[in-house]
Amino acid sequence: MKRLGSRRQLGALVGAVVLVGAGGWFAGTQVRSPADAAASHRAPKAGPVTVEVERRSLTATVVATGTVAFTSPRPLSLAGSVGTGAVTSPAGEGAEQRVTKAPVAGTKVKEGDVLMTVNGRPVLALAGSVPMYRAMGPGATGDDVKQLQKALRRLGFDPGSAGGTFGRATATAVTNWYRNKGYEAQQPSAEDQQQLGQLQQAVSSAQEALLTTRGGNAGEDADTGDGSGTGAGTGTGGKANTGTETGAGTGAKTGTETSAGTRTDAQSSTDQQVQAIRLRSAQKSLDMANSALSSFQATYGTKVPAGEVVFFPELPVRLDKVTVKTGDAPSGPVGTVTGSELLVEAAVPGEDAELLRRGMPVEVTTTGGEKVKGKVEAIGSAAASSGTTGGDGEAATGAASEGSGADASDAPGGAADANAADTSGTDGAAGAGTPGPVQLRISIPDPGPLAGQAEASVKVTIGVGASDGKVLTVPLAAIRTSADGKARVQVERDGGVRDVSVTVGLSAAGLVEVKPADGTLEQGDKVVVGK
């Protein structure tokens, strides 16, 4: 028992010694002299801040935020009434123009498609540069008729000659086209039929009046002949005798007969003149009635009402927005149509725009990280005037001129010349020394993941240059310019700093390509970027 207690006392003593030693060591490490404390708070000795020279590939880019949109938006409206306007039912009741089937937003419209219906009649889409502005029917001539005939031919309905005159063959083609779409072409209205009947009745009445006038003249000629034939008097005025003095005349009566005959001749001449005037008047009335009937018949028949066709400069188009619903009156714009192709609109600073040229490849990145390829289609004023900001008609004109310009700019230097005018115009508007933002329009040949993402925000990356393989690069902060205008870098070497003249190349992402012009510069060398 005593031995066990001794062992416990020894263990306790050893533990106490260990604890005292550890406490002394800890206290020694924490206790510092005033000189040591001041030295620990003193700033380190100043020296240059350096970065190693790297060998890598450089790609210079212009990055911007863009918006997805459809090409060439324009308002959609009808040029006039569908059918005969306030149509008349068999019961004689008039009906106002009402949308009976509204257009559907997002629909892709091809040539010959029905956009909507009004009062049960179709509004049809055709391709053509001349807008619909009137009803077309028999006898109508013009460029609008010519493009209607060409469209009918493209759809497989032969209008005969496409010379721009609406004739019988064109009317037949229109009838067959409407029937193919499940509708009847517009035939003469009740008012037209009534007017035709009135004109035909006017011709009949004028013919009857002319015949009556001619018949009366023939009767009077016959009466005058009988009188002169029966006169047997010996006087010189025997032609004026009416047959009452058929007995043998005496010389004493000769003067009296002569005077009466003279008066009768004058009266007969006046009657003939009056009758001739009546004949001419009757004939003129008939000619006028026939002319009015012929003119009306020339325009009588199958027609295309002004509101039943909409011409689009290009097809197909996309119904982007619809502003009417079933039951509305189709007055004013009924919606908005766009081209079926997607584009991206963006704006870049003026100094970045100077690096851009039409045709440059573009990488478009969605918010989900998906990438789509595109190319710069227009810069500056061209992008602003012919992109999604165009109006009706003007947008299409701008797009057409832009397309013709693209052919010319495919040649070397063509794009640079075209865009020089664009960017200079924008810079001038912003004021000297501070180029303003420049609009870009980027075409997307294959929308891929952008399909259905109109008005979505995307990242636009345009490569404006790339190094020829791997090159020596330093941070832009390492470049210094001497008084003589030459570039140089400061290299930390052998415990000191030495200047090395360089030639500056492509810059990108805060780095710049350098080539030593005087001295040596290699990968791994440390260049000064600050102090």
DRENVEX-361381 format. One record per residue (C-alpha): residue in three letters; x, y, z. Coordinates in steps of 0.2 Angstrom, whole numbers, plus 2048, in hexadecimal, padded with zeros to 3 digits. Example, Ala and Ser with C-alpha at 12.3 -4.5 7.8 and 13.67 -1.06 7.14 Angstrom:
ALA83E7EA827/SER8447FB824/
END
This chain:
MET800800800/LYS80E80C804/ARG8178087F3/LEU80780C7EA/GLY80581D7F2/SER8178227EE/ARG81481F7DC/ARG80582A7DC/GLN80F8387E4/LEU81D8367D8/GLY8118377C9/ALA8098477D0/LEU81984F7D2/VAL81F84B7C0/GLY80E8537B9/ALA8108637C3/VAL8228657BC/VAL81C8627AA/LEU80E86F7AD/VAL81A87C7B4/GLY8258797A5/ALA81887B798/GLY81188B7A0/GLY8228937A0/TRP82588E78E/PHE814896789/ALA8188A6793/GLY8298A778B/THR8218A6779/GLN8148B477D/VAL81F8C0786/ARG8288CC77A/SER8338DB77C/PRO82E8EC777/ALA83A8EC769/ASP8338DC762/ALA8228E2763/ALA8268F2759/ALA8308E874C/SER8208DD749/HIS8158EC746/ARG8228F573A/ALA81D8F5727/PRO8278E971C/LYS8348F1712/ALA82D8F8702/GLY8318EF6F1/PRO82A8EE6E0/VAL81A8E36DC/THR81E8D76CF/VAL8158CB6C4/GLU81C8BD6BA/VAL81C8BE6A7/GLU8118B069F/ARG8108A868E/ARG7FE8A5689/SER7F28A867B/LEU7E88B867B/THR7D68BB674/ALA7D08CD674/THR7BD8CE676/VAL7AF8DB678/VAL7A28D6685/ALA7908DD686/THR77F8D968C/GLY7728D667F/THR7608D267D/VAL7588C5672/ALA74B8CB665/PHE7428C7655/THR7478CF645/SER73D8DD63C/PRO72E8E1647/ARG7208EA63F/PRO70D8EE644/LEU7008E463C/SER6F08EC636/LEU6E38EA629/ALA6E28F661A/GLY6CF8F761A/SER6BF8ED61C/VAL6BE8DA61B/GLY6B18D560F/THR6A58E460A/GLY6A78ED61B/ALA6968EF623/VAL6908DF61B/THR67D8DC618/SER6758CB61D/PRO6678C4613/ALA65B8CB620/GLY6628DC61C/GLU66B8DF62D/GLY67C8E762C/ALA68A8E0636/GLU69A8EA63D/GLN6AB8E363A/ARG6B08D7648/VAL6BE8CB64B/THR6B78BA64B/LYS6C88B164C/ALA6D68BA654/PRO6E88B864F/VAL6F38AE65B/ALA7038B5661/GLY7138AA65E/THR70B8A364E/LYS7178A163F/VAL70E8A862F/LYS7128A261E/GLU70C8A860D/GLY6F98A460A/ASP6F68A261D/VAL6E68A9625/LEU6EC8B5632/MET6DA8B863A/THR6C88B9635/VAL6BC8C8636/ASN6AA8C5634/GLY6AE8B462F/ARG6B98B9620/PRO6CC8B661F/VAL6DA8C2620/LEU6E88BA616/ALA6FB8BC616/LEU7048BF605/ALA7168C4601/GLY7198D55F9/SER7218E55FB/VAL7128F05F6/PRO7068F2605/MET6F48EE603/TYR6EB8FE601/ARG6DB8FB5F7/ALA6CF8EE5F1/MET6D48E55E2/GLY6C78DF5D5/PRO6C48DE5C2/GLY6CC8EC5B9/ALA6D88F15C6/THR6EA8F45C1/GLY6FA8F75CA/ASP7098F05D3/ASP6FE8E95E1/VAL6F48DF5D4/LYS7048D95CD/GLN70B8D35DE/LEU6FA8CB5E1/GLN6FB8C15D1/LYS70D8BC5D5/ALA7088B65E6/LEU6F98AC5DF/ARG7058A45D3/ARG71189F5E1/LEU7028975EA/GLY6FE88D5DB/PHE6EF8975D4/ASP6F289D5C2/PRO6EC8AF5C0/GLY6F18AF5AD/SER6FC8BE5A9/ALA7048C65B8/GLY7058D75AF/GLY6FC8E05BD/THR6EA8E15B6/PHE6DC8D85C0/GLY6D38CE5B2/ARG6C88BF5B1/ALA6D68B25B4/THR6DC8BB5C4/ALA6CA8BB5CA/THR6C98A85C7/ALA6DA8A65D0/VAL6D48B05DF/THR6C48A65E0/ASN6CD8955DF/TRP6DA89B5ED/TYR6CC8A05F9/ARG6C38905F6/ASN6D38875FA/LYS6D389060A/GLY6C188B60E/TYR6BA89C60A/GLU6B08A45FC/ALA6B88B35F2/GLN6AF8C35F4/GLN6A18C45E7/PRO6978D45E3/SER68D8DB5F1/ALA67A8DE5F1/GLU67E8F05EF/ASP6898EC5E0/GLN67B8E15D8/GLN66E8EF5DB/GLN6798FB5D3/LEU67C8F05C4/GLY6698EE5C2/GLN6679005C2/LEU6749035B5/GLN66C8F65AA/GLN65B8FE5AC/ALA66290F5A7/VAL669907597/SER658900593/SER64F910596/ALA65B91A58C/GLN65990D57D/GLU64690F57F/ALA64792257F/LEU65292256F/LEU646916566/THR63792056A/THR640930564/ARG644928554/GLY633921552/GLY62B932554/ASN63793A548/ALA63292D53B/GLY62093153D/GLU62294353B/ASP62C94052B/ALA61E936524/ASP611943528/THR61B95151F/GLY61D946510/ASP60A94350F/GLY60695550F/SER61295A502/GLY60D94B4F7/THR5FA9504F8/GLY5FD9624F4/ALA5F79654E2/GLY5F69784E2/THR5FE9824D5/GLY60698E4E1/THR61898E4E5/GLY6149894F7/GLY60C9794F2/LYS61896F4FD/ALA61197750D/ASN5FF973508/THR5F7966513/GLY5EB960506/THR5DC96C509/GLU5DF9754F9/THR5E09674ED/GLY5D59704E1/ALA5DB97A4D2/GLY5E39894D9/THR5E199B4D1/GLY5EE9A74CE/ALA5E79B34DB/LYS5EB9A64E9/THR5FD9A34E4/GLY6049B04F0/THR5FA9AA4FF/GLU5FF9984FC/THR61199D4FA/SER6119A650B/ALA609998514/GLY61698C50C/THR624996512/ARG61E996524/THR61B983523/ASP62C98051D/ALA63498A52B/GLN62A980538/SER62F96F530/SER641974531/THR640979543/ASP637969547/GLN64595F53F/GLN652968549/VAL649965559/GLN647953555/ALA659951550/ILE65E959561/ARG65294C56A/LEU65B93E560/ARG66C944565/SER667946577/ALA65F934578/GLN66F92D570/LYS67A93657C/SER67092F58B/LEU67191E584/ASP684920582/MET686926594/ALA67C91859B/ASN68690B591/SER696913597/ALA6919135A9/LEU68B9015A8/SER69C8FC59F/SER6A69045AC/PHE69D8FC5BA/GLN69D8EB5B2/ALA6B08ED5B0/THR6B28ED5C3/TYR6A48E15C7/GLY6A88CF5CD/THR6B48C65D8/LYS6BF8D25E3/VAL6CC8D25F1/PRO6C68DE5FE/ALA6D48EA606/GLY6D38E1617/GLU6D48CF611/VAL6E78CF60C/VAL6F68D5615/PHE7068D660B/PHE7178D3615/PRO7288D860D/GLU72E8C7613/LEU7268B7618/PRO7258AD623/VAL7228B9632/ARG71E8B6644/LEU70F8BD64D/ASP7188C565C/LYS70A8CE665/VAL6F78CF662/THR6ED8DE668/VAL6DB8D8663/LYS6D08CA669/THR6C18C2662/GLY6B28CE661/ASP6BD8DD660/ALA6BC8E9651/PRO6CC8E8647/SER6D08FA646/GLY6E2900648/PRO6F08F464B/VAL6EB8E264F/GLY6FC8DC654/THR70E8DC650/VAL7188D0645/THR72A8CD644/GLY7368C3639/SER7388B163F/GLU74B8B2642/LEU7538B7652/LEU7608C4655/VAL7698CC664/GLU7698DF667/ALA7778E6672/ALA7818F6675/VAL7948F8677/PRO79E90767C/GLY7A491266D/GLU7B690D670/ASP7B28FB66F/ALA7A78FD660/GLU7B6904656/LEU7BD8F2658/LEU7AE8EA650/ARG7AA8E563E/ARG79B8DE636/GLY79D8CB634/MET7A78C8644/PRO7A28B864D/VAL7998BA65D/GLU7968AE66C/VAL7858B1674/THR7838A9686/THR7728A768E/THR76F8A96A1/GLY7708966A2/GLY78189569B/GLU77C88F689/LYS78589667B/VAL78089A669/LYS78A8A165A/GLY7868B1651/LYS78E8BF647/VAL78E8D2647/GLU7818D763A/ALA7808EA63D/ILE7898F7647/GLY78390964C/SER776911642/ALA773902637/ALA76F8F7646/ALA76390564E/SER75990863E/SER7578F6637/GLY7568EB647/THR7478E8652/THR7448FB653/GLY73D8FD642/GLY72C90263D/ASP7208FB631/GLY7278FA620/GLU737904626/ALA73D8F562F/ALA73C8EA61F/THR7448F7615/GLY7538F9621/ALA7558E6621/ALA7558E560F/SER7628F360D/GLU76C8EB61B/GLY76D8DB611/SER7738E3601/GLY7808EB60B/ALA7868DB613/ASP78A8D4601/ALA7958E35FE/SER79E8E260E/ASP7A38D060C/ALA7B28D7602/PRO7C28DB60D/GLY7C08ED614/GLY7AE8EE60F/ALA7A88EB621/ALA7B48F7628/ASP7AF90561D/ALA79D903620/ASN79F902633/ALA7AB911633/ALA79C91C62E/ASP79191463B/THR79D91664A/SER7A2927645/GLY79092D644/THR78D926655/ASP79C92E65D/GLY79893F655/ALA78793E65D/ALA78F93A66E/GLY79B94866E/ALA7AE94966B/GLY7B993F676/THR7AC93567E/PRO7A5928672/GLY793923676/PRO78C912676/VAL78A909665/GLN77C8FE661/LEU77F8EC65A/ARG7748E0651/ILE77A8CE652/SER7728C1646/ILE76F8AF64D/PRO76F8A263F/ASP76A89464A/PRO76189A65A/GLY762889663/PRO75F88D675/LEU75A89F672/ALA74A898669/GLY73B89F673/GLN7468AB67E/ALA7418BB676/GLU7458CA681/ALA7518BF68B/SER7628C7691/VAL7728BF68A/LYS7848C268B/VAL78D8C667B/THR79F8C3678/ILE7A88C9668/GLY7B98C3664/VAL7C38D265D/GLY7D48CA65B/ALA7DF8BC661/SER7F28B9663/ASP7FB8AE657/GLY7FD8A0663/LYS8058A2674/VAL80E8B2677/LEU8178BB686/THR80A8C5690/VAL80B8D169F/PRO7FE8DB6A8/LEU7F98EC6A0/ALA7FF8F46B0/ALA8118EE6AC/ILE8128F969C/ARG81A90A69E/THR81D917691/SER82D92068F/ALA82F93268B/ASP83292D679/GLY822924678/LYS82A912679/ALA822905684/ARG82D8FC691/VAL82B8F06A0/GLN8368F06B0/VAL83D8DF6B3/GLU8438D96C4/ARG8548D16C1/ASP8648CE6CB/GLY85D8D76DA/GLY8598E76D0/VAL84C8ED6C4/ARG8518F06B1/ASP8478F86A3/VAL8438ED694/SER83C8F5684/VAL82D8EB67D/THR8218EC66E/VAL80F8EB674/GLY8038DF66B/LEU7F18D966E/SER7E98DD67F/ALA7DB8D3687/ALA7D58CF698/GLY7E18DB6A1/LEU7F08D4698/VAL7FA8DA689/GLU8058D167D/VAL8188D767E/LYS8278D4673/PRO8388D967A/ALA8408E766E/ASP84F8EA678/GLY8568DD685/THR84F8CD68A/LEU83E8C8691/GLU8398B6695/GLN82B8AC69D/GLY82D8AC6AF/ASP8358BD6B0/LYS82E8C96BD/VAL8278D96B7/VAL8238E86C2/VAL8118ED6C3/GLY8118F86D2/LYS81B8FD6E2/
END
